[in-house]
Amino acid sequence: MRQKTLGLAASLLALTAGMASAESTVRFWYHFDNADNPMDELVSTFEEQNPEITVEAENIPWNSYYDNLYTSIIGGNAPDAAMVKMFAQPRLIEMGALEPIGDRIDSWEGKDDLQDNLLELTVAEDGSSYYLPVQYVVLYMYYRPDMFEELGLEVPQTCEEFREAANALTRDTDDDGQTDVYGFGFRGGKGGHDHWASFTLGREGADLTDNIESEAAVAGTQFVVDLFREDGVFPPSAPNDGFQETIGAFKAGKTAMTIHHIGSANGMVEALGDKVSAAPVPECGGGRWTAYGDESTAVMSSAEDKDAAWKWISFLSEAGNNALFNEATGQLPVTKTDRDEWSLHPKRFVEATAESLPFANLLPNRPETSDFVNTVWPVAMQRALTGEITAEEMNAEIAELYSE
């Protein structure tokens, strides 16, 4: 009798232990600035579908997000999963903080519904996958279809066609002897490296870190300089123009083309209605290059239940859930299904984004890139546009930065 009682007690203990191990909590960190936060609804739906998993989602302020994340990792209190950007990936890998998820992605039913090139863009330098895309933007060209139609112009597909169109669109429309519409709104101030890159880095033989002094790369910089100094198709303020100036000039009808992403689309339509459309950036020197704005999720290597953490982040990148997630961010869903049904931005801008994904790129994840973006590029570009240095000298300054 005693043996039976002990056996029953042991069975109950084993059952209780099994039940405890089957219940998991996933601590998830993310950053949403939008007050209309859908996370509670997403967590509720996930927990209904996965009653054995509890999700604790914490919205961390963006300004301190990565400081908090790095500190939590060092202190042994990291979340189980988190939103992450590509610029942080090298440091997170160096800290041993990321769990490889390539095998999980390959066996995941949602993989085939992800938009083209997203997984390739988030692969680490070691060839492993640590990130699962959750939202994105890609830069493309905004243009004025009414102005193109008026002048009988086609949307430019190459740099040569772009130059011809920009020259034709630069004109004095009120006959006062002064140019009042410029062909292109170029961002010569900080952040404008993406404009320059679209005319330069797609060229065969051009590479930012390894071959920026090549003939092809210098030709790209010279092309930009010539558009301003010889053709005069940029506004005179271009060497100092930032985001507000380029977007404001386009909305006001002072420029006929510019480059940005879908985050500006609704404001453009509010200002211009159907007199604004979008197309991929032109092919220059044999290829195309445009900037990719990333946001992904990752499973942290310290997660107690990595299967549960993966189940949660993959849920966020599945059709329907991903659309709800992105309704609060102003960026685009990563699934083909949600893209086809997306209604928060006019379809022509969604299509231009998707068409640009195959040649979208990120700047290299290297310490020097911060200096390139914040100081070296804007200072050198301004000096080149004003004639203080040549295109060759500008590219040499970039090469020197990346050779240190």
C-alpha positions, -999 to +999 in steps of 0.1 A: +000+000+000+028+024+009+045+016-024+013+025-043+010+058-024+046+067-031+041+059-068+009+080-070+027+109-053+056+106-077+032+106-107+014+137-094+048+154-088+059+146-124+026+158-138+028+190-118+063+196-130+053+190-166+025+215-163+048+241-149+074+236-177+047+239-203+038+275-192+062+301-205+065+339-203+080+359-231+093+393-222+092+415-253+107+450-258+095+473-285+092+510-293+061+527-306+057+565-305+022+564-318-004+568-291-027+544-310-008+513-299-022+479-311+001+458-289-025+449-263-048+435-291-019+415-306-009+400-273-045+391-265-049+373-298-016+355-295-024+343-260-058+331-270-041+310-297-013+299-274-027+296-239+005+281-226+025+313-233+021+347-216+036+377-234+048+407-213+052+435-239+070+467-228+071+498-248+105+514-243+111+551-253+130+553-285+155+578-273+168+554-247+159+521-263+193+508-272+210+521-241+184+502-221+188+471-243+226+470-240+225+476-203+199+448-197+221+424-217+252+433-197+232+431-164+218+396-172+182+409-174+176+411-212+142+406-226+134+373-243+127+390-276+130+425-289+126+449-319+160+456-334+176+475-363+205+465-385+228+491-372+228+474-338+233+439-352+272+438-351+273+449-315+246+425-304+264+396-321+297+407-305+279+406-271+266+371-278+231+384-273+213+370-304+200+335-310+204+323-346+170+317-362+178+307-397+166+271-393+134+283-377+128+308-406+134+280-432+108+257-416+083+285-409+051+285-429+051+323-432+085+325-450+070+323-486+047+352-478+076+376-469+083+402-496+113+397-519+148+405-506+138+412-470+155+382-455+186+388-476+189+423-464+189+412-427+215+384-430+245+391-408+281+393-420+288+358-407+260+345-430+236+336-402+201+350-398+194+365-364+166+389-374+130+385-387+117+415-406+086+431-391+083+464-410+103+485-435+105+514-459+124+519-491+133+551-508+119+559-543+114+589-565+085+612-561+075+631-593+049+654-607+029+635-634+011+667-644+044+684-652+057+654-671+025+652-691+026+689-699+061+686-714+055+652-730+081+635-708+083+598-697+093+588-662+131+584-664+145+549-662+182+557-665+204+585-652+207+598-688+169+601-691+168+616-656+192+644-666+172+651-697+139+652-678+154+674-650+167+699-675+133+701-693+114+705-660+137+733-648+120+764-661+105+799-657+068+793-657+056+828-651+079+846-676+095+869-651+130+859-662+136+838-630+136+800-627+107+791-604+105+753-609+136+731-606+139+696-620+150+679-587+150+687-550+184+675-539+192+671-502+227+684-498+226+686-460+227+659-434+207+628-445+212+635-482+237+607-487+208+585-498+201+609-527+238+608-537+240+571-533+211+565-557+231+582-584+264+567-574+265+533-556+244+514-582+271+519-608+292+488-617+325+491-600+313+515-573+314+505-536+313+527-506+339+510-485+361+492-510+360+511-543+347+546-538+376+561-557+369+539-588+361+556-621+325+545-618+321+559-583+337+593-592+315+595-622+285+592-599+296+620-577+305+641-608+270+634-622+255+650-590+278+679-591+271+686-628+234+685-622+238+715-599+268+734-612+264+729-650+227+722-655+212+741-626+184+716-620+187+718-582+174+748-562+203+772-553+198+762-517+205+725-524+240+724-507+223+732-474+188+717-479+176+690-454+145+670-452+121+698-445+134+719-474+133+692-500+098+679-491+085+714-486+097+726-520+081+696-537+048+701-520+049+738-530+055+730-567+090+744-567+106+710-577+093+683-600+112+653-585+128+643-553+136+612-533+121+599-501+100+570-488+063+562-481+064+581-448+059+613-469+032+599-492+000+609-473+013+644-468+022+647-505-013+636-515-028+660-490-009+689-507-010+678-543-038+652-547-033+632-579-005+655-591+021+634-573+032+598-581+062+576-575+086+553-593+118+535-585+150+556-587+167+554-621+194+530-632+228+546-632+259+531-647+245+496-651+227+492-618+203+506-592+207+514-555+182+527-531+181+529-493+163+504-471+149+514-437+147+484-415+130+471-384+131+435-373+126+413-342+150+389-327+151+361-301+177+368-274+202+341-266+194+344-229+157+336-234+145+309-211+121+295-237+134+302-272+106+282-288+080+305-272+100+336-281+102+325-317+065+317-318+057+352-306+080+371-331+069+350-360+033+357-351+040+394-355+053+388-390+024+368-402-004+382-425-031+401-406-011+404-374+017+423-393-008+447-409-022+455-374+013+460-361+022+485-389-010+505-387+006+522-357+040+529-373+034+544-407+057+519-422+048+490-445+039+453-437+065+427-446+040+402-460+028+400-496-007+393-484-009+425-463+009+446-490-018+436-515-046+447-491-028+477-476-050+509-476-032+533-453-012+547-482-023+552-518-015+521-538+009+538-563+033+545-534+031+509-520+038+496-555+068+519-560+082+506-526+077+470-535+092+475-570+123+490-553+129+462-529+150+440-552+178+466-554+174+481-519+205+483-497+218+492-463+249+512-456+277+490-442+275+482-405+308+497-396+318+522-369+329+547-396+294+548-411+282+571-384+309+597-393+301+592-430+265+601-424+268+628-399+299+647-409+321+634-438+294+631-465+275+663-458+306+685-455+323+670-486+291+671-506+285+708-498+321+716-507+318+697-540+285+714-549+300+748-543+332+740-563+356+741-533+367+705-540+363+682-570+343+649-572+376+630-570+386+648-539+352+642-523+354+605-529+390+605-517+378+619-484+352+591-481+379+565-489+402+579-462+374+575-436+369+539-444+406+531-447+413+541-411 
